[in-house]
Amino acid sequence: MPRTVITLALLAAISPIAVPTLAQSDNPGRQVHWKFHAGDVTGGHRMLFDDSSWETVRCGYKWKCQGYAWFRAAITIPEMLDDKPTAGQPIGMKWSNPGGEVYVNGRLQSRYDNDHPALILLTERAHPGQTVSVAVRTFMGLADHSEGEGELSESDLVFVDPKRVHETFPIAVDCGKSLGKLLQPFGGVSQGGGMPDYSPETAAKLKEIGVKWFRMDNVLTNVARKKDDGSIYYDWEEFDRRVDFIRSIGAEPILCISYMPEALEAFQNTDRHARPRDWKEWEDLVYAAVRRCNVERKAYVKYWEVWNESNAGWIIPAPGEDLLETYLKLYDACARGVKRADPKAWIGGPCNAAGPWNSDKGSAFIRGEDFMRGLMAHCEKTGTPLDFITWHEYFHPWWTIKDEAETTRRYLRDYPNVKKQVKEFILTEWSYAWWNDRPHDHELGAAWAAASVVRGMIPSGLDKTCYFLAKDGDESFRGGWGMLMGGNKPKAVANVCRMFNMLAPRRIALTGEDDELAGVASFDPKTGRVTVLIVNFADRYGVRRDITLSMSNLPAQVRGGVCRRYLVDKDHSNIWNNRDRSELEVVETLPVGKSGMFAHTFRLGCSAVTLLEFVQRKHE
């Protein structure tokens, strides 16, 4: 049904200019007029800001600019919307453009991007004729000097489900109902091409976050070198520094056997993606690396992953040779080298880009099933060991990650001997996006990661995951992948990772979730400590939610203790929002009664993650 035409006005108190008029349109729902400014401005979110010189635009407007852009309007709530009265109803606006942050009546409400558009909550209980000030700061290029393109593709007024806005959502935890060991896959990081530094301060910060395993690729690239007479020698300086750094964190190393040293390549390739000139020569290098770690230096490395994203073409075959055939030869040589040096060390792969499926979407997606099944079939036929299975995934929602794990397990059923060997599934790279993107720097990417773990990784039984990347090399907001910025300041995602690593080891029953809210609860049988993590993240059009958490059968050790609530959201534990408040924050400390019951109501903003920790009072 057609929407009623929406009247907009810019109040004189907000701006001295005349109220813009509405143009006629074939789509009345998109007749909102906005004041637009290309570039950043100070105070653009304030209600009294003067936007009289700005351009007047409406939905469908396209622009190019550097850094940031702003939209502003004062929206008058109509009496009718979709032929229904608005009085008393929650009214919102669906909003979509390249990404940014939304201010309502001068206050920050949420952040969003073009793949996860915003639902701007204009009013919880509408009064027809009331005016709401909206300002949106849009993120353009990833640096102030880079130009980006934008389109205002959506700005429609809508009714918001009253249950989401007015009703408190119940989540219940029964501490007396144990569900076994809690998988804690968000304990690892991945770094490609080495760290920007290997300082004790960086190691200490990663240890504080709780990093339990650390995957590095590109570890052999500079090991094999050629003397003037053409003979090969090994230079272990950089390799040792990487392994020692991981060990200094107290983390388990996962070393990706890559890339090809120039001295060993079959042909010149500056990306170091060439196959080896001699398979035995390559096997000997792998043998030497494993022996150096596990025998000579006692810096034990259990996990050895074969190459990086070969299905995307990151190993170049011989002329006339199939890409998978080249990878299997590479895998065999690596397996021989690893097991010859240490029969107890693990060998794994295929380290696919973008999961276990074949696709025609592009080089980064092709031949996933070919490589996953191909490695399994090869090991089934030849007896070559396969101790763990790995792949990568970026950007896709939690259900894709879950489906990838389930699909890979289904493949294994066809290879019974290999199935007996495989001990772990590891996602050795994953992140919000494979490109630099603003949500890497703030709470949207952090909440996406939390939802991926709670809804996808834990239920699918992933043993380990390695978030890409451990650390950026600078302190600029450029959408870099790193959990840490230069100076070792944590991003929001690092604080969420820390929350997951604070979870107690035994899972307990938690009931209550919907399309936005999900959680996981656990306890420690030794101390009685109880933890509950809840995430509010919607793939599209999320809104703040009120939650009542009810706890029953609290362990005796924490009765009479305290509950600390940690929070990562638009305002807290978020370096993008405030560089001086980047560390994980406690926002509430609550007393816990002696009855074994506990209840607490709180509001969880859009794209937010909270952790409630119940401890003995002496640990406060």
N, C-alpha and C positions, 0 to 999 in steps of 0.2 A: 504494500500500500504506500502511496506517496507520502513523504513527510511534510508537515506543515512548514511554511516558510519561517525561518528563524530570524527574529529581529536582533540586530547587533547595534550597540552604541558605545562610543568611547566617552566616558563621563567627563564632564568639564573638570572635575576634581582630579582626574587622572591625566588628562591631556587637554590643552587649550584649543585644539583644533575642532572643527565641526565633525559631527557624527557621519561616518561614511554611509552611503546608501547602498542598497542591495541591487545587484544587477539581476535581470531575469535569466533563468537557466533551465535546461531540460532536466536537471537533477537538483531539486530544491534542497536536498540534504547536504549539498556541497556549496551553499551560497554564503558561507561564512566569509566575511572580509577581514583581512589581517593587515596590520602595518608591518612592513618588512625592511630589514636593514642587513646589507652584506658586510660582514666584518664584526668584530667583537666590540662591545661597549661596556663600560662600567656602570653597574646599577640598572641594567636593562630589565631586571626582574621586579623592580619596585613599582608599586601602584602609582606613585606620583611622577614616574619618569616621563619626560617630555619626548614623545615619538612623533611630534607634529611634522617633522621634515622627512619622515620615512615614506617609502613607497607603499601604496595600497594594492594588495594582491588577494587572490583567492585560490581555492584548491585547484591543483593542476599547474600551478606556477612552477617554472623551472629557472634555475639560476646557477652561476658559477662564482666561487669566491675562495679566498684563502682563510684557513683557520676556523672561523665560526660565522654564524649568521643568527639573526634574531627574528622571531615573530611575536607580535603582541596584539591582543584584542580584549575588549570588554564585552562579555557575552550576556545578553539578557535572556533569562529562561522563559520560553514560551508557555502559554497556557496548555497547548496541545502538542503532542508529538506522536507520530504514527497514529493519528486519530484517537489518541488516548490522553486523558488529563495528566498533567505532570505533578500536580499539587501533592506534596508529601512523599514523592518518589525520589529515589536516588537517580541523578542524571549525570551522565558522563559524555565524553567525546572520544571517539576512536581517532587516533592521531598517528600518522606514519609519514616519515621522511628519512633522510640518511641516518639519523640518530642524534640524541642530545639529552637535555634535561628540562623538565616541566616545572613551572612555578605557578601556583594557584593563589591568588590574593597575596602575592609577594613572598610566598613560602615554597621551598623546594618540595615537590611531591614525589617525583620518581625520575629515573633515567631509563632510556630505551635505545633501541637501534632499529634499522630498517627490517631486520629479520624477526625482531621481537617488539612489535609496535606497542605504543602506550595506550592505556585507557585512562584518560584524564577525568578524575572524579571531581565534577564541578560543584555538586552539592549533595549532601546525604539525604536531605528532605527538602525538596524544591518548594519555593514560593514563587509562583509565576510573577514575572516582572523583576525579580531580583537580578542584580548584575554581578557577574563574576569576572575578575581580572585574571587573564591567562597570559603568561609569557613563556616562550620556548627558546632556549639557546640551543641551536643546532650545531653539531660537530661536522666540520667539513674535512679538509685534508688532515693527515696525521701529524702535521707540523704547521706552525703558523705561516711558513713560507710556501707551503704546498697548496695547490688549487684543487678543489673538489667540485663535483657536480651534484646538484640536488633537485628534487621535485617534491612538492607538497602533494602527496598522493592520497591523503585521507584526512578529513576533519569533520566527521559526521557526529551530530548529537544522537545519543542513544539512551534508552533506559538501562540501568544497571540492575542485575538481579538483587532484590532487596535482601535475600539471605546472605549474600556475600558482604553486604554493607552493614546491615542492622543486627544480624544474629551472631552470637558467639559460637565459634566452632569447637566442638568437644574433641579432645584427644585424651585417651586414657592409657595409663601404663600400669601393668600388673607386675610388680617386682618379684612376685612369687612364682611366676610362670617363666621358667628358663627355656630358651630355644637353642641352647648350645653355643658354640664358639661364634663370636662376631667376626666376620671377615672385615678387615680394615684396609681396603685396597688403596685408599688415598694417602699412602705413606711414602710414595716415591716421586722422584723427579727425574727428568731427562735433560741432558745438555748435549747439543751437537757442536762439534768443532772446538771443544774445550771451554773452560770458564774464562770470564774476563779477568779474574784474579783467583789465586789459590790461598788467600790470606787466612790466618787463624780466625779473624773476625767474621769472615764469610762462613767458614765452617761452623763456628759457634752459633751463628744465627740459624743456619739450616738445622743444626742439632736442636735448637730451641723450638723450632717449628715442629720437629718430630720426624724428620726425614729418616726412613728406615731402610730404603734401598735407593740406589742412584745409578741410572743407566747412562753410559756415555758411548757415543759412536765416534768414528774417526780416530780410533786409538792407535792404529798401526801405520797410519799414513806416513809418518816421519821416522819410523823405526829403522827400516832397511835403507841403507845408503850405499853408494858406490864409491870405491876408491879410484884413484887415477889409473890404476892398472886394470880396472873393470871388475875387481872382486867385490863381494858384498860384505858389509859389516853392519852390526846392529848398534844403534844409538838409543839407549833406554831412558834418557834424561826426562823427556816430556811424558813418556808413558808412565814412569815411576811417579812423577809428580801428580798425575791424575789419580792413580790408584791410592797413593798416600793421602791425598786430599779426601777422597771418599772415606777411607778408613778413619781419618781424623774426625769425621762427623759421627762415626759409630754406625755407619750405614753399610749395607750389603752391596758390593759392586755388581752391576750387570754390564759387562763389556760387549759392545757390538763389534765384531771382527770386521773392521773396515778402516779406511779405504785403501786402494792399491798404491803402495809406494812407487814413486817414479822409477826407482831402480829395478823394480820387478814387473813393470807393466809390459803387456804384449805390444802395445802401440801407444803413442803419445796421446794423453787426454788430460787437460788441465783441471778437470773436475775430479780426477782420481777415480773414475768409474771404469777404467779399462780392466779386462780380465787379466790374470797373471800370465806371464810369458811361459812359465813352467809350473805345473801343478805341484810337483814335489818341492820345488823351491818355496812356494807359498805355504804348503803344509809344514815345512820346517820352520818358517817364521811363526806360524800359529803355535807350533810345539814349543818354540823358544819362549814365546810370550807367556804361555800357561806355566811352563816350568819356572820361569823367572818369578812369577807371582806365588805359585803354590809350593815350590820346592826350595828355590834359592833364597828368596826374601821373606818367606813365611807371611806374605800379605795375601792371604787366601782369597781367590776369586772362584766362586762356584758356578756362576752363570756366564756362558759364552754364547752370544747370539750371532747368527751368521748373516752378515751384511745388513744393508739398510734399504728397504723399499725397492727390492730388485724388480718386482712386477711393474713398477713405474719406469723401468729402464735405467736404473741407477747402477747396473752392471752391463757392460757392453759385450755382446757375444762375438765369437769369431764369425767371419763371413760365411753365410749359409747355415749357421747354427742357430737353433731356436733359443730364445731368451731363457725359457725354463730349463732347457738342457744345460745351458751354461751355469745357471744357478745351482742345479743339482751337482754338477762337477765341483763347483766351489764349496758347496755344503759337505760333500764327501771328503774333500781335502781338509777342510776345517775340522770335521769330526775325527778324522785320523790323527790330526795334530793334537787336538784337545785330549783325546782318550789315551794317546801314547804318552803324553806328559803326565796326565793324572786321570786314571780310569774312573775316579769318583766325581770328577767335575762334570757339569751338565752342559749339553749342547742343545741349541734350539733355533727355531725359525718358524715360518719363512720371513717374518718381519714385513708383512704386506703393508703397502699403502692402502688405506681406506677399506679394510675389512676383507671378508672371504668370498666376495661375489664377483662374477664377471659382469662387465658393464661396458657400454659404448660412450660413456660420458666424458672420456678423455684419458690421457696417459696415466694420471694419478689414480684412476679407478679400474683400469683394465686388468683382466686376468687374475682377479683375486681368488676365485675358485680354482682356476688352473694351478696356481701356485700352492694354495692350501692343500688341495687334494693331491696335487702332483708330488709334493714333499711326503705326504702320508703314504701314498702308493709306492713311492720309491723306497722309503724306509721299510715298508711291509715286505717288499720284494727282495731287497738286498740285505736286510738286517742292520742297516745303518741306524745308529741310535737317534732317537728324538725324545729328549727329556722334558722339554717345555715348548709351548706354542706361543708365538707372538704376532701381533699386528698393530696397526696404528689407526686412530680415528680422530678427526677434527670436526668441529662445528655441528655435527648431526646430533639430534636429541637423544635422550636416554634410551628410548625404545629401540633405536638403531643399534646402540652399543649392546643392549640386551640381546637383540636378535642376532648380532654377530657372534656372540658367545654361544648361544643356543645352536646356531647353524654349524659352527665349528665342531661342537660336541656331536652333532648329528652326523657330520662327515666321518668322525672317528669310528662310529659304529661299523663302518665298512672295512675297517683295517684293525682287526682284533689284536694282533700282536703289537701294533703301534699304540693302540689304546691302553694296553697294559703298561707301556713304558712312560707315557705322558703323565707328568706329575703336577704341572701347573699351567694355567693360562695367564699370560701377562700382556697387558696393553702397554707397550714400551714407549709410545708417544700418544698423548691426547691433549686437547686444549679446545678453547672456545672457537678458535678459527685458525686456519693454516696461514692466514695473512695477518699483518699487523692491523689491529682493530681496537677502537677505544675501550670496549668493555673489558679487555684484558687489564685495564688500568683501574677499574672501579667495581662496584658491587654487582653489576649485572652479570659480568663474566664469572664472578665468585659464586653467585647464587645458581647460575647455570651449572657450574661444576658440582656444587652440592647436590642439586637435583639429579645429575648424572650418576653420582655415587649412590645416593639413597635409593633411587628408583631403578637404575640400570645395572650398576656394577656389583653391588652387594647381592641383589636377588639372582643375578646370573652366575654367581659363584666365581667371579674373577679373583684370582689369588693376589695379584699385584697389578698396580698401574703406575706409570711414570709420567707425571705432568710435565709438559714441555712449555716452559723452560725453567731452570733453576734461578738464573739471574740475568738481568739486563746489564749492559756495560755503562749506563749513564743514568742520570736522574730526570730525564725528560719524559713527559707524557706523550708518547708516540705510538701507543697501542702495542708495545713490545710484549713478547710472550712471558717474560720473566716473572717469577713470584717475588723476587727481590729487585729493587731498584739499586742504582749506585748508592753507596753509603749504607747498604744493607738494610734499607727501610722496607718493611713488608708492604706489598699490595694487599688489597682486600682478599684475594684468593689465597694468599699465604696464611692469613688469619683463619680462613675457613679450613684450610689444610690442617692447621694447628688444632682447630676444634675437633676434627675427625681423629686426629692422633691423641686427643685427650679422652676419647671414648673408652669406657671400661671394657674388659675383654669378653664378657659373657652376655649374649643377647637375651633380652627379655621382651615380653609381649607388649606391643604398642598397637592400639586400634584407633582409627580415625584418620582418614586422608581423603582428598578430593583432587580435582585437576590442578590445583595450585599448591595445596599443603601436603607435605609428606614428612615422615620422621623415622627415627630409629632410636632405640633405648637399650641400655646395657648396664651391667653391674659387675663389681669386683668381689668375688666370694671371700677374698682374704681380708679386705678392709670394709666391705659393705658399701663402698662408694658407688653411687648411681649416676648415670649420665643420660640425658635426653637431648637429641639434636633434632631441630625442626627447621624446615626450609619452606619459604613462601616464594615460589617461582612459577610463573605461567609462561608457556611458550608464546602466547599472544594475549595482550590485553589484561595484564595482571592488575590487582588492586590490593590495597592494604587489608589485612584481615584481623579480627579479634579472635583470640584463642583462649579457651579454658583448659588447662592441663590438670588432670586428676591423677594422682598417684595412690596406689594401694599396696599394702604389704611391704612397706619400706623396711630394709634390713635394720635390725636392732642397733647396729653400730652408728647409723646416721640419725636415729630418732633423737630429737633434742639438739640436732646439729643445725647446719645452715645450708641454704641453697643459693648458689651464685649463678647469676644469669649473664652470659657473655653474648655480645651482639655484633654482627657485621651487617650494616645496612647503608643507606644513603648518607647518614650522618656519623656513624660510629665505625671505628676500626677501618678507616677508609682514607688512604693517603690522597686519593683524587679530591676528596671533599675538604681535607685539611692535612697539610703536610706535617703539622705538629701533632697530629693524633692518628698516627699510622699503626700503632700497636693494638693488639687485641684488648678490648675494653670490657670491664664488668659494669653493667648498667643497673643491676639490682643485687642486693644481698638480703635474703629473706630468712626468717626463723622457721625451723621445721619442728612441728610438735612431736609429742612422744606417743601418739596413737598409732603411728604407722600409716596414716593417711595424710595427704597434702593436696591442696588445690590452689591454683593461681591463675588469674586472668590477665592477659597482656595483649598489646597490639603489636603485630608483626607487619612491617611495611612491605611494599612490593619489592621483590628481588632482595630478600633479607634472609639471614640464617642466624639462628640463636641456639645456644647450648646451655642447658640447665645442669648444674653439677651439685649433687647432694653429698656432703662430706660431714665428718665428725666435727664438732665445734672446735676441738683442739687444733684442727687443721686450717681453721679460718685465717 
